[in-house]
Amino acid sequence: MPRPKVHPANRLRANTACTACRASKKRCSGYFPCTNCIHKGRGRSCTPFKSLPNAGLRNRPVPASRPTVETPQTSRGMAVDLQNPSHDIGTPHPEFDTLEAGSHSPEVTHQTHPRMLRNLQGERGMKNLRLSCTSFLTLSAVYVGKAASLSFLQLLRDTVTQHIGPSQFSHNGGSEDMLEAEAHHDLLNSSEECCTIDEKDRFIQNYHAATSGVFNLSLGDDILCPLIGPAEPKTDREKTRAAIIDLMVAIGAQTLPNDRKTLQVERFYFARGQHRTFANMLEDPSVDLIRVFLLMSFYMLGACRRNTAFMYLGVASRAAVALGFHADFPAPRSPDESDERNERSRLWMSLCILDLLVSSILGRPSAISPLLPENRQEPSWIEAAPADPGLVASYQLALILDEIINCLYSAKAASAQQADLLLFKLNAWGEYLPRSLRTPSLEHNDQRTFREHTIRNMHVACSYHFAVILVTRPFLVSVLSVRLARLHQSLSTSQPSHVPEEDPSHSRLAAACIDSAVYMLQTCLEVHMSGLLLRNMCILKAFIFAAALVIGFSMFSQRDVDPDIDDVFRGALTILRMLALQSAQAAHYLEIITKLEAAINKQRQQLAAQARQRRSRYVSRIFSLTDSPATPRTQNEGDEGEARNVTPLLSQSESVTSYAWLHSEDGTAPAVSPPMVDGALFDWEGMDLPLWDSFPFLAESTTM
């Protein structure tokens, strides 16, 4: 069976090779220390290749000197003084200005890379997710950046392949696809209502809970109540407000269990609201235009239409710029001006929060980011505007999140000094959180208000943990790569080679990444177990997926089982399983994490077998239905007589001598890492795949 073609953008090609591999023209794994240098015992001297600026010396390898920490740049190229940062959002204390000595550590090269994925909507995706209500077709390619969880997923797939070989998690025909559900264009009679006024009110209450802590459209009951009724709107303004009500009802229905009636309400009111939007509000910018596109974007996130949501946010951003929402204004001189200013401030903060969150999840440039002030402080009219604490906290956190993307992910490498500064800002932001955002509110008498308050606090907390994960994830990749190399070397029977020590500051940052993922999943699991979680959480499911990938990578990289880590990983599966009942995106995330769990179990089984084989000098397994039996040995044979266990990936009919590279030179059992051929790494991806044709995974391909 011929090997399927791989898109050039997705080939396993290192972004930067080390000096030794560059000089010997060998394929470098791109990790530092790389796999070649670890096998040859020169891991300590493995450094990224740096070319001279002189064109005449371009082809000469230059040994990399001790890495230096460059001054981070803002999105507009202005230098940031790390030793004396300005006291803007998140840096209120002078003690945060002094960084740790360990922050002057070598930079970490990003191992996640931007990718072009097919915007897949097709029957294959429906078959994988077992969804009967979605039809599909294949569209053009779309971009995801290196900060996206989808890019980290591909890195994790490559790592799993290097250590356990091809698997259902790492090898499938849909790794270049991005799942998007197709919109429904049902014919409707807009003059007829699908639900009563009381049902509308219940749906709008759910809408407020779903969007709590994410945005606030500044619509009071005096505006909403007259529009909920069945009367047909007459004027353009009434039609505009009626579209807003329709979209709020659709979002509220989207969060409830999908019975026939609720699904009909959701689709009807979104289709009518979308129709009214495009019919009346695309000629002139207005405040209501920003509102409806924010609502449609939020709905599309819940409907597994991330690219559509991203485009709708762009329309809302342009309308806000046209209306001057990004500018600073003088103090109001009348109560009417004060009310208008407060309304604009809440709407601007809502737009910033949703746009920066979605852009960071997809790894794409934000439409709002270039409009933010250089020092990332909010304008004075926002500081003076009264707003709910959850909205203000999420807005301030979104500014730090934008700084994380611009500082850490705009260059090829991330420095520990930059990460320390950003984490200090996040910690300072947390110190000034109101108590109401840290504790459950027990004074609420009704369940509706208590749920809204709880979901608001959960959104704020998970956004914080997601920001910490983005800061520390590059260092997690570096540290766990070294630990995996040391782990397999400790269990290998071949001659040990030198593996470099972990950088202490990188290890601390990696631990912070794992801890943040654990805290996020514990928080979500508590809310889920209390019965307060809605059935469709459009932002939360992306957070859970990002945290589960981090936890899964940690579990794959260690031999000892941590019960707490395993519990939160299973908790992520539990939440995704509930959300998957009516969310195609959550169902796909569940499929990926389930296959990652299978890869983790396989890694643990192989590590346990290697450890057992290494310590069993006097006994060997005689018979197995799945593996070839081990060769008997006597006590005199010593270390050279260790049992040779044929890898379970091979058929029993294959001769051991046919694949001599599967065994070390002294005849002992092979290490898990791929073989070396002529001094070069013979990667799993570089192998001739007919060897793996007997693999028992013939399932349909999955998508991203």
Backbone hydrogen bonds, N-H to C=O, Kabsch-Sander energy under -0.5 kcal/mol:
donor,donor_aa,acceptor,acceptor_aa,energy
10,N,7,H,-2.0
11,R,8,P,-1.0
13,R,11,R,-2.1
14,A,28,C,-0.5
19,T,47,T,-2.1
22,R,18,C,-2.1
23,A,19,T,-2.1
24,S,20,A,-2.3
25,K,21,C,-0.8
26,K,21,C,-2.0
38,I,34,C,-1.9
39,H,35,T,-2.2
40,K,36,N,-1.8
41,G,38,I,-0.9
42,R,37,C,-2.7
43,G,498,H,-0.7
45,S,42,R,-0.9
46,C,43,G,-1.2
47,T,45,S,-0.7
49,F,17,A,-2.7
50,K,62,V,-0.9
57,L,54,N,-1.2
58,R,55,A,-1.3
60,R,57,L,-1.4
70,E,68,T,-0.7
74,T,78,M,-2.1
77,G,74,T,-1.8
80,V,72,P,-2.0
81,D,79,A,-0.5
82,L,80,V,-1.0
88,D,86,S,-2.1
91,T,88,D,-2.1
96,F,93,H,-1.4
97,D,94,P,-2.1
98,T,95,E,-0.5
99,L,97,D,-0.7
103,S,100,E,-1.5
104,H,101,A,-1.5
105,S,103,S,-1.3
108,V,414,A,-3.2
109,T,107,E,-0.6
110,H,412,K,-2.9
115,R,144,V,-2.7
117,L,115,R,-0.6
117,L,142,V,-3.1
118,R,176,E,-3.6
119,N,140,S,-2.2
120,L,118,R,-1.9
120,L,178,M,-1.5
121,Q,137,L,-1.2
122,G,136,F,-0.5
126,M,122,G,-1.7
127,K,123,E,-2.3
128,N,124,R,-2.1
129,L,125,G,-2.0
130,R,126,M,-0.9
131,L,126,M,-1.8
132,S,130,R,-0.5
137,L,121,Q,-2.7
139,L,119,N,-1.7
142,V,117,L,-3.8
144,V,115,R,-2.4
145,G,362,L,-1.6
148,A,145,G,-1.3
149,S,361,I,-0.8
152,F,148,A,-1.6
153,L,149,S,-2.3
154,Q,150,L,-1.5
155,L,151,S,-1.8
156,L,152,F,-2.3
157,R,153,L,-2.3
158,D,154,Q,-2.3
159,T,155,L,-2.2
160,V,156,L,-2.4
161,T,157,R,-2.1
162,Q,158,D,-1.9
163,H,159,T,-1.2
164,I,160,V,-2.6
165,G,161,T,-1.6
171,H,167,S,-2.7
172,N,170,S,-0.6
175,S,172,N,-1.0
177,D,174,G,-1.8
178,M,118,R,-3.2
180,E,120,L,-2.2
181,A,304,C,-2.5
182,E,135,S,-0.5
185,H,183,A,-0.5
186,D,184,H,-0.6
190,S,188,L,-0.8
192,E,189,N,-1.7
200,K,196,T,-2.2
201,D,197,I,-2.4
202,R,198,D,-1.9
203,F,199,E,-2.3
204,I,200,K,-2.4
205,Q,201,D,-1.8
206,N,202,R,-1.7
207,Y,203,F,-2.0
208,H,204,I,-2.2
209,A,205,Q,-1.7
210,A,206,N,-2.6
211,T,207,Y,-2.1
212,S,208,H,-0.6
212,S,209,A,-0.7
214,V,211,T,-2.3
215,F,211,T,-1.9
220,G,218,S,-0.6
223,I,220,G,-1.2
224,L,220,G,-2.1
225,C,221,D,-2.3
227,L,224,L,-1.1
228,I,224,L,-1.0
228,I,225,C,-0.9
229,G,225,C,-0.6
239,K,235,T,-2.2
240,T,236,D,-2.2
241,R,237,R,-2.5
242,A,238,E,-2.4
243,A,239,K,-2.0
244,I,240,T,-1.5
245,I,241,R,-2.1
246,D,242,A,-2.4
247,L,243,A,-2.1
248,M,244,I,-2.1
249,V,245,I,-2.4
250,A,246,D,-2.2
251,I,247,L,-2.2
252,G,248,M,-2.3
253,A,249,V,-2.5
254,Q,250,A,-1.7
255,T,251,I,-0.8
255,T,252,G,-0.7
256,L,253,A,-1.2
259,D,257,P,-1.7
263,L,259,D,-2.4
264,Q,260,R,-1.7
265,V,261,K,-2.2
266,E,262,T,-2.7
267,R,263,L,-2.2
268,F,264,Q,-2.4
269,Y,265,V,-2.4
270,F,266,E,-1.8
271,A,267,R,-2.3
272,R,268,F,-2.4
273,G,269,Y,-2.3
274,Q,270,F,-2.9
275,H,271,A,-2.2
276,R,272,R,-2.5
277,T,273,G,-1.9
278,F,274,Q,-2.4
279,A,275,H,-1.6
280,N,276,R,-1.5
281,M,277,T,-2.3
290,I,286,S,-1.4
291,R,287,V,-1.8
292,V,288,D,-2.5
293,F,289,L,-1.8
294,L,290,I,-1.9
295,L,291,R,-2.4
296,M,292,V,-2.7
297,S,293,F,-1.9
298,F,294,L,-2.2
299,Y,295,L,-2.4
300,M,296,M,-2.3
301,L,297,S,-1.8
302,G,298,F,-1.5
303,A,299,Y,-1.3
304,C,301,L,-1.1
305,R,300,M,-2.8
309,A,305,R,-2.2
310,F,306,R,-2.2
311,M,307,N,-1.8
312,Y,308,T,-2.5
313,L,309,A,-2.0
314,G,310,F,-1.2
315,V,311,M,-1.6
316,A,312,Y,-2.2
317,S,313,L,-2.4
318,R,314,G,-2.2
319,A,315,V,-2.2
320,A,316,A,-2.1
321,V,317,S,-2.1
322,A,318,R,-2.3
323,L,319,A,-1.5
324,G,321,V,-1.4
325,F,320,A,-2.8
327,A,324,G,-1.2
338,S,334,S,-2.1
339,D,335,P,-2.4
340,E,336,D,-2.2
341,R,337,E,-2.2
342,N,338,S,-2.3
343,E,339,D,-2.3
344,R,340,E,-2.3
345,S,341,R,-2.3
346,R,342,N,-2.2
347,L,343,E,-1.9
348,W,344,R,-2.6
349,M,345,S,-2.4
350,S,346,R,-2.1
351,L,347,L,-2.2
352,C,348,W,-2.4
353,I,349,M,-2.5
354,L,350,S,-2.2
355,D,351,L,-2.3
356,L,352,C,-2.4
357,L,353,I,-2.2
358,V,354,L,-2.4
359,S,355,D,-2.3
360,S,356,L,-1.9
361,I,357,L,-2.1
362,L,358,V,-2.1
363,G,359,S,-1.2
364,R,359,S,-1.9
371,L,368,I,-2.0
372,L,368,I,-0.6
372,L,369,S,-1.4
376,R,373,P,-1.6
382,I,379,P,-1.2
383,E,379,P,-1.5
384,A,380,S,-1.7
385,A,382,I,-0.5
391,L,388,D,-0.5
392,V,388,D,-1.8
393,A,389,P,-2.6
394,S,390,G,-2.2
395,Y,391,L,-2.2
396,Q,392,V,-2.5
397,L,393,A,-2.2
398,A,394,S,-2.1
399,L,395,Y,-1.7
400,I,396,Q,-1.5
401,L,397,L,-2.4
402,D,398,A,-2.2
403,E,399,L,-1.7
404,I,400,I,-2.2
405,I,401,L,-2.0
406,N,402,D,-2.2
407,C,403,E,-2.6
408,L,404,I,-2.4
409,Y,404,I,-0.7
409,Y,405,I,-1.1
414,A,108,V,-2.9
417,Q,103,S,-0.6
419,A,415,S,-1.9
420,D,416,A,-2.6
421,L,417,Q,-2.0
422,L,418,Q,-2.3
423,L,419,A,-2.5
424,F,420,D,-2.2
425,K,421,L,-1.9
426,L,422,L,-2.1
427,N,423,L,-2.5
428,A,90,G,-0.6
428,A,424,F,-2.5
429,W,425,K,-2.3
430,G,426,L,-2.0
431,E,427,N,-1.7
432,Y,428,A,-1.1
433,L,430,G,-1.2
437,L,434,P,-1.5
438,R,435,R,-1.3
439,T,435,R,-1.5
442,L,440,P,-0.7
450,F,446,D,-1.6
451,R,447,Q,-2.5
452,E,448,R,-2.2
453,H,449,T,-2.4
454,T,450,F,-2.3
455,I,451,R,-2.8
456,R,452,E,-2.0
457,N,453,H,-2.1
458,M,454,T,-2.4
459,H,455,I,-2.5
460,V,456,R,-2.1
461,A,457,N,-2.6
462,C,458,M,-2.8
463,S,459,H,-2.0
464,Y,460,V,-1.8
465,H,461,A,-2.3
466,F,462,C,-2.3
467,A,463,S,-2.0
468,V,464,Y,-2.1
469,I,465,H,-2.1
470,L,466,F,-2.1
471,V,467,A,-1.9
472,T,468,V,-2.2
473,R,469,I,-2.0
475,F,472,T,-0.6
476,L,472,T,-1.7
477,V,473,R,-2.1
478,S,474,P,-1.5
479,V,475,F,-2.5
480,L,476,L,-2.7
481,S,477,V,-1.6
482,V,478,S,-1.5
483,R,479,V,-2.2
484,L,480,L,-2.4
485,A,481,S,-1.8
486,R,482,V,-2.4
487,L,483,R,-2.6
488,H,484,L,-2.3
489,Q,485,A,-1.7
490,S,486,R,-2.2
491,L,487,L,-1.0
492,S,488,H,-0.8
507,S,503,D,-2.4
508,R,504,P,-2.0
509,L,505,S,-1.9
510,A,506,H,-2.4
511,A,507,S,-2.3
512,A,508,R,-2.0
513,C,509,L,-1.8
514,I,510,A,-2.0
515,D,511,A,-2.7
516,S,512,A,-2.4
517,A,513,C,-1.9
518,V,514,I,-2.3
519,Y,515,D,-2.7
520,M,516,S,-2.2
521,L,517,A,-2.2
522,Q,518,V,-2.5
523,T,519,Y,-2.3
524,C,520,M,-2.4
525,L,521,L,-2.4
526,E,522,Q,-2.1
527,V,523,T,-2.0
528,H,524,C,-2.5
529,M,525,L,-2.8
530,S,526,E,-1.4
531,G,528,H,-1.5
532,L,527,V,-1.7
533,L,527,V,-0.7
535,R,255,T,-2.2
538,C,536,N,-0.6
541,K,537,M,-2.0
542,A,539,I,-0.6
543,F,539,I,-1.6
544,I,540,L,-2.7
545,F,541,K,-1.9
546,A,542,A,-2.1
547,A,543,F,-2.4
548,A,544,I,-2.7
549,L,545,F,-1.9
550,V,546,A,-1.5
551,I,547,A,-2.4
552,G,548,A,-2.7
553,F,549,L,-2.2
554,S,550,V,-2.0
555,M,551,I,-2.4
556,F,552,G,-2.2
557,S,553,F,-1.2
558,Q,555,M,-0.9
566,D,562,D,-2.5
567,D,563,P,-2.3
568,V,564,D,-2.0
569,F,565,I,-2.0
570,R,566,D,-2.3
571,G,567,D,-2.0
572,A,568,V,-2.0
573,L,569,F,-1.6
574,T,570,R,-2.0
575,I,571,G,-2.3
576,L,572,A,-2.5
577,R,573,L,-2.1
578,M,574,T,-1.6
579,L,575,I,-2.5
580,A,576,L,-2.2
581,L,578,M,-1.2
582,Q,579,L,-1.3
583,S,579,L,-0.9
587,A,583,S,-2.1
588,H,584,A,-1.9
589,Y,585,Q,-2.5
590,L,586,A,-2.4
591,E,587,A,-1.9
592,I,588,H,-2.2
593,I,589,Y,-2.6
594,T,590,L,-2.3
595,K,591,E,-1.9
596,L,592,I,-2.1
597,E,593,I,-2.2
598,A,594,T,-1.6
599,A,595,K,-1.9
600,I,596,L,-2.3
601,N,597,E,-2.2
602,K,598,A,-2.0
603,Q,599,A,-2.3
604,R,600,I,-2.5
605,Q,601,N,-2.3
606,Q,602,K,-2.3
607,L,603,Q,-2.5
608,A,604,R,-2.5
609,A,605,Q,-2.3
610,Q,606,Q,-2.4
611,A,607,L,-2.5
612,R,608,A,-2.5
613,Q,609,A,-2.3
614,R,610,Q,-2.2
615,R,611,A,-1.8
616,S,612,R,-1.4
617,R,615,R,-1.4
630,A,621,R,-1.2
637,E,634,T,-1.0
638,G,635,Q,-0.9
640,E,637,E,-0.8
641,G,637,E,-0.6
641,G,638,G,-0.9
642,E,639,D,-1.2
645,N,643,A,-0.8
646,V,644,R,-0.6
650,L,647,T,-1.8
654,E,651,S,-1.6
658,S,655,S,-0.9
659,Y,656,V,-1.2
660,A,657,T,-0.7
662,L,659,Y,-1.9
663,H,660,A,-1.8
664,S,668,T,-1.3
667,G,664,S,-1.9
677,V,680,A,-2.8
680,A,677,V,-1.8
681,L,27,R,-0.5
682,F,675,P,-3.0
683,D,681,L,-1.4
686,G,683,D,-0.5
687,M,684,W,-1.2
689,L,687,M,-0.8
691,L,688,D,-1.7
692,W,689,L,-2.1
693,D,690,P,-1.5
695,F,692,W,-1.9
698,L,696,P,-0.5
704,M,177,D,-2.0
